[in-house]
Amino acid sequence: MKTQKITPFLWFDTNANEAASFYTSVFPNSKIQSNNPLVTTFHLNNLECNALNGGPLFIFTNAISFFIKSNDTDEIDTIWNALKEKGTILMDLGEYPWSKKYGWVNDKYGLSWQLFLDGDPLQIVPTFLFVDTKFGLAEEAITFYTSLFSNSEINFISKFDANNPNAAGKVEFAEFTLANQKFIAMESPMEHHFDFNEAFSFVVNCTNQEEVNYYWTVFLQNGGQESQCGWLKDKFGISWQIIPEMLPQFMNDKNPKKVAQVTQAMLQMKKIDCEKLQQAYNK
């Protein structure tokens, strides 16, 4: 059984393994765990992530980023210098009213990172930014997600005050825990012209068919839309993959015939059917 319930899943064109190799070179306590022609699994400071060679269908936006917290100013500088190489700086690393050192950059692959000097040792936290048509939905999303996963709670929510009349009462910054994993959510009333998409999704690792059925049903009953191969979008436009743990195990099998059989079976599915996957593997 996986100890990490929710896995960030990053969509690349054809350079997933290259990107994973780069990221694991930037962060301490990081390594590539496994790879196949489609998916590379890697750890960043012990946070498990997946990278997909999915083709040019989707590109990263600033709607979901990784928020890097560290109490080591030299560590922040080192990570920043690596990530900004051939990237795009959105907010230069420096002092701001909310931090003695903060910066926001899209790396050379387009993935978005926010770096923040904090009182705790290094953390890498997936972060949602609700803007434009999604502005004002962050608190609802946080409440829904923390009700969906066990071992979840809202750690704190800071809201815009009356000095920001266009945003008063909306979420300025929030931290919450889902299945013992940290997440952040923010909102901005300014026009940004980006939204959530499939380039940055989240895998829900399920132990069995019962769990697959539970998450699939709850997401859809609360405004979600199903897609193919275990993918769905929730009512806020964020993409999730409801995946039984047997699927990546099958996909990493050393027998290419079995991998092809499982892949062909999966491509016929919307919600993943564990029994049919097992039958395909056993052929």
Buried (B, 14 or more C-beta within 10 A) or exposed (E): EEEBBBBBBBBBBEEBBBBBBBBBEBBEEBEBBEBBEBBBBBBBBEBBBBBBBBEEEBBBBBBBBBBBBBEEEEBBBBBBEBBBEEBEEBEEBEEEEEBEBBBBBBBBBBBBBBBBBBEEEBBBBBBBBBBBEBBBBBBEBBEBBBEBBEEBEBEEBEBBEEEEEEBEEBBBBBBBBBBBBBBBBBBBBEEBEBBBBBBBBBBBBBEEBEBBBBBBEBBBEEEBEBBEBBBBBBBBBBBBBBBBBBBBEBBBBEEEEBBEBBBEBBEEEEBBBBEBBBEBBEE
